[in-house]
């Protein structure tokens, strides 16, 4: 049974062993293609969808999800009884893909859907926020699978849409959700909470922050800010529970950042739980941006996440604040 506090490495190792046993006993003519939650665990993706699929037992981690390319190839689902002489390794759930399945071999004899295709498969079951979180998790700076980029996800969407257009059929369910999620996803994030923090700020009308902006401090050190608004020189960082063990180090780091001219907002787990907490953080960041640039972005009523890409495509409307602000210069290295 999957554990509640497994690392991606532990989840991957456990899932690989279960899939190897399943392939050993299932006696299929061809190898299974694992997908969805099973694929996430095999790929070592640092996100557990458990909370998002509670009402969908077929997507639970204790089941093995597989995908086939035609209904005629669909085997018995999880309620089927094992054949005489076979061993029941785990309940199974079989899904059908109407488009060509893109796969990767994780280990000898174990195949699953690629990270991008797994993300696409999940678009039928996840809300927009969770789909963005999953996409971000697949593009972390440190992953157990090959590095991914936004272009890779965009290419997958293009392939799916081109095939549908070529065959004169509608694109499969979930493609619209994928397009929206792609506009909200970011490469090189470090945690789920960092993604949630970024999305919260954008829902409150703030411009999209730069993720992991590299900045050279006066003492020569190169650091990376979780979320940064370079024009205003406002840095926002999320500190999880593990940071409580390095309080002194974090304090010195913050002092160096502020000494170099940045305004620093530290967000801790216990202070970012309720809607009121999130509003308070967004309001604080918005006020700092206004004080330093004269630009007022904060919205009293947050936008639905679905509206954020639409708003970003529009020209950002600066609402006069009546403030006279001296522009703060800054020096730092960052990549787009």
C-alpha positions in Angstrom: 0.0 0.0 0.0 1.5 3.4 -1.0 2.7 5.4 2.0 1.6 8.9 2.9 5.1 10.4 3.2 7.1 8.6 0.5 9.7 10.5 -1.4 9.6 10.4 -5.3 12.4 7.9 -5.2 10.6 5.6 -2.8 7.4 5.9 -4.8 9.2 5.0 -8.0 11.0 2.0 -6.4 7.8 0.6 -4.9 5.8 1.1 -8.1 8.4 -0.4 -10.3 8.4 -3.6 -8.1 4.6 -3.8 -8.2 4.6 -3.4 -12.0 7.3 -6.0 -12.5 5.2 -8.5 -10.5 2.1 -7.6 -12.4 3.8 -8.1 -15.8 5.2 -11.4 -14.5 1.8 -12.8 -13.6 -0.7 -11.2 -16.1 0.3 -13.4 -19.0 -0.6 -10.9 -21.7 0.8 -11.3 -25.2 2.1 -7.7 -25.1 3.5 -5.6 -22.3 1.1 -3.3 -20.5 1.3 0.5 -20.9 1.0 2.0 -17.5 -0.5 5.5 -17.2 -2.0 8.2 -15.0 -1.2 7.7 -11.2 0.9 4.6 -11.9 2.9 6.4 -14.5 3.5 9.4 -12.2 5.0 7.1 -9.6 7.1 5.2 -12.2 8.4 8.5 -13.6 9.2 9.8 -10.1 7.1 12.9 -10.5 7.1 14.9 -7.3 3.4 15.3 -6.9 0.9 12.9 -5.3 -2.6 13.3 -6.8 -4.3 11.4 -3.9 -6.2 14.5 -2.6 -7.4 15.4 -6.1 -8.8 11.9 -7.1 -10.4 10.8 -3.8 -13.7 10.4 -5.5 -12.2 8.4 -8.4 -11.1 5.0 -7.1 -9.8 3.9 -10.5 -7.1 6.6 -10.2 -6.0 5.7 -6.6 -2.4 4.7 -6.1 -3.3 1.2 -4.9 -4.7 0.4 -8.4 -2.6 -0.1 -11.6 -3.8 2.1 -14.4 -3.1 0.9 -18.0 -4.1 2.4 -21.3 -4.9 0.7 -24.7 -5.4 2.3 -28.1 -8.7 0.6 -29.0 -11.7 -0.7 -27.2 -11.2 -4.1 -28.7 -7.9 -4.3 -26.8 -9.5 -3.4 -23.5 -9.1 -6.2 -21.0 -11.2 -6.9 -18.0 -11.3 -4.0 -15.6 -10.4 -4.0 -11.9 -13.4 -6.1 -10.9 -12.4 -9.1 -13.0 -11.4 -12.3 -11.2 -7.9 -13.6 -11.7 -7.6 -16.6 -13.9 -6.8 -20.0 -12.2 -3.2 -20.3 -11.5 -2.5 -16.5 -11.6 -1.7 -14.2 -8.7 -3.7 -11.0 -8.0 -1.0 -8.4 -7.6 -3.2 -5.3 -7.5 -6.6 -4.1 -8.8 -6.3 -2.7 -12.3 -8.1 0.0 -14.3 -7.9 0.1 -18.1 -8.4 3.3 -20.1 -8.8 3.8 -23.8 -7.0 6.4 -25.8 -8.4 7.7 -29.0 -5.1 9.1 -30.1 -1.7 7.4 -30.6 -0.2 6.6 -27.2 3.3 8.1 -26.6 5.4 5.8 -24.3 8.7 5.5 -22.5 10.5 2.4 -21.2 11.2 2.9 -17.5 13.0 -0.4 -17.0 13.4 -3.6 -19.0 9.8 -4.8 -19.6 8.1 -1.9 -18.0 6.6 0.8 -20.2 4.5 3.8 -19.3 3.1 6.9 -21.0 5.6 9.8 -21.4 5.3 12.6 -18.8 3.6 14.9 -21.4 1.1 12.2 -22.4 0.4 11.3 -18.8 -0.3 15.0 -18.2 -2.7 15.0 -21.1 -4.4 11.9 -19.8 -5.0 13.6 -16.5 -6.7 16.6 -18.2 -9.9 14.6 -18.3 -10.0 14.1 -14.5 -8.2 17.1 -12.9 -9.3 20.7 -12.4 -7.3 23.5 -14.0 -5.3 24.3 -10.8 -4.2 20.7 -10.3 -3.3 20.3 -14.0 -1.0 23.4 -13.7 0.5 22.0 -10.5 1.2 18.7 -12.2 2.7 20.4 -15.3 5.0 22.5 -13.0 6.0 19.3 -11.1 7.1 17.7 -14.3 9.3 20.6 -15.2 11.1 21.0 -11.8 14.8 21.9 -11.8 15.5 18.4 -10.4 13.5 15.5 -11.7 14.0 11.7 -11.9 13.0 11.7 -15.5 14.4 13.6 -18.5 14.1 17.4 -18.2 10.9 18.8 -19.8 10.0 22.2 -21.2 6.9 24.2 -22.0 7.7 23.6 -25.7 7.3 19.8 -25.1 3.8 20.2 -23.8 2.9 22.7 -26.5 4.2 20.2 -29.2 2.0 17.5 -27.7 -1.1 19.7 -27.9 -0.2 20.6 -31.5 0.1 17.0 -32.5 -3.2 16.1 -31.0 -5.0 19.0 -32.6 -3.4 18.5 -36.0 -4.4 14.8 -36.0 -8.0 15.7 -35.2 -8.1 18.4 -37.9 -6.5 16.0 -40.4 -9.1 13.3 -39.7 -12.0 15.8 -39.6 -12.9 15.0 -36.0 -13.1 17.0 -32.8 -10.0 17.0 -30.5 -10.3 14.7 -27.6 -11.8 15.7 -24.3 -9.4 17.7 -22.1 -7.6 19.6 -24.9 -9.1 22.9 -24.0 -8.1 22.4 -20.4 -4.6 21.6 -21.5 -4.3 24.8 -23.5 -5.4 26.9 -20.5 -3.1 25.1 -18.2 -0.1 25.6 -20.5 -0.5 29.4 -20.3 -0.3 29.1 -16.5 2.6 26.6 -16.2 6.2 27.5 -15.4 9.5 25.7 -15.8 12.1 25.2 -13.1 9.8 25.5 -10.0 10.8 23.8 -6.7 7.6 22.8 -5.0 3.8 22.5 -5.2 3.3 25.3 -2.7 5.5 27.6 -4.8 3.2 27.0 -7.7 0.1 27.6 -5.5 1.6 30.9 -4.2 2.3 32.1 -7.8 -1.2 31.3 -8.9 -2.7 33.0 -5.9 -0.7 36.3 -6.7 -1.9 36.2 -10.3 -5.5 35.6 -9.3 -5.3 38.8 -7.2 -4.3 40.7 -10.3 -0.5 40.9 -9.8 1.7 40.4 -12.9 3.3 37.0 -13.3 6.5 36.8 -11.2 9.8 35.5 -12.5 10.4 32.0 -11.1 13.8 31.3 -9.5 15.4 34.5 -10.6 19.2 34.4 -10.2 20.5 37.5 -8.4 24.1 38.3 -7.6 24.5 39.7 -4.1 27.1 42.4 -3.1 29.3 39.7 -1.6 29.5 37.8 -4.9 27.1 35.0 -4.0 24.6 33.9 -6.6 21.2 33.1 -5.2 17.8 32.2 -6.7 14.6 33.9 -5.6 11.5 31.7 -5.6 9.3 34.4 -7.1 10.5 37.9 -8.1 9.1 41.1 -9.5 12.3 42.6 -10.9 11.0 46.0 -11.8 9.8 46.6 -8.3 12.6 44.6 -6.7 10.2 42.6 -4.6 11.0 39.0 -3.7 8.5 36.4 -2.5 9.6 33.1 -1.1 7.7 30.2 0.4 9.4 28.4 3.4 8.0 25.0 4.2 8.4 23.1 7.4 12.0 22.0 6.6 13.1 25.6 6.8 12.4 25.6 10.5 15.6 23.6 10.9 17.7 26.2 9.1 16.4 29.4 10.7 19.7 31.1 11.2 20.9 30.4 7.6 17.6 31.7 6.2 17.8 34.8 8.4 21.3 35.6 7.1 20.1 35.0 3.5 17.2 37.4 3.9 19.3 40.1 5.4 21.7 39.9 2.4 18.7 40.1 0.0 17.2 43.1 1.8 20.7 44.8 2.1 21.0 44.6 -1.7 17.8 46.7 -2.2 15.1 44.0 -2.5 11.9 44.1 -0.5 11.5 40.5 0.9 8.2 38.7 1.7 8.5 35.5 3.5 5.5 33.1 3.3 5.4 30.2 5.7 3.1 27.2 5.6 1.0 28.1 8.7 0.4 31.6 7.3 -0.8 30.5 3.9 -3.8 28.2 4.7 -7.1 30.1 4.6 -8.5 32.4 2.0 -7.8 35.3 4.3 -4.2 34.3 4.7 -3.8 34.2 0.9 -5.5 37.6 0.4 -3.2 39.1 3.1 -0.1 37.9 1.3 -1.3 39.1 -2.1 -2.3 42.5 -0.6 1.2 42.9 1.0 3.0 42.0 -2.2 0.7 44.4 -4.2 1.3 47.2 -1.8 5.1 46.8 -2.0 4.9 46.8 -5.8 2.8 50.0 -5.7 5.1 51.7 -3.3 8.1 51.0 -5.5 6.7 51.5 -9.0 3.5 53.5 -8.6 1.6 50.7 -10.3 -1.5 49.4 -8.7 -2.4 45.8 -9.6 -4.1 44.3 -6.5 -7.7 43.3 -7.0 -10.1 43.2 -4.0 -11.9 40.3 -5.5 -9.7 37.5 -6.9 -10.2 36.3 -10.4 -11.2 32.7 -11.1 -8.0 30.9 -12.3 -9.7 30.3 -15.7 -9.7 34.1 -16.2 -6.0 34.7 -15.5 -4.7 33.8 -19.0 -7.4 36.0 -20.6 -6.4 38.9 -18.4 -2.7 38.4 -19.0 -3.3 38.6 -22.8 -5.0 42.0 -22.3 -2.8 45.0 -21.8 -2.2 45.4 -18.1 -4.2 48.4 -17.0 -2.3 50.6 -14.6 -4.7 52.2 -12.1 -3.3 55.6 -10.8 -2.3 55.4 -7.2 -1.5 59.1 -6.6 2.0 58.1 -5.4 5.3 59.7 -6.4 7.9 57.0 -6.4 11.6 57.1 -7.1 12.6 54.3 -9.4 15.0 51.8 -7.7 17.8 50.6 -9.9 19.0 47.0 -9.5 21.6 44.7 -10.8 21.2 41.0 -11.2 21.4 38.2 -13.6 18.2 36.5 -14.9 17.0 34.5 -17.8 13.7 34.7 -19.5 
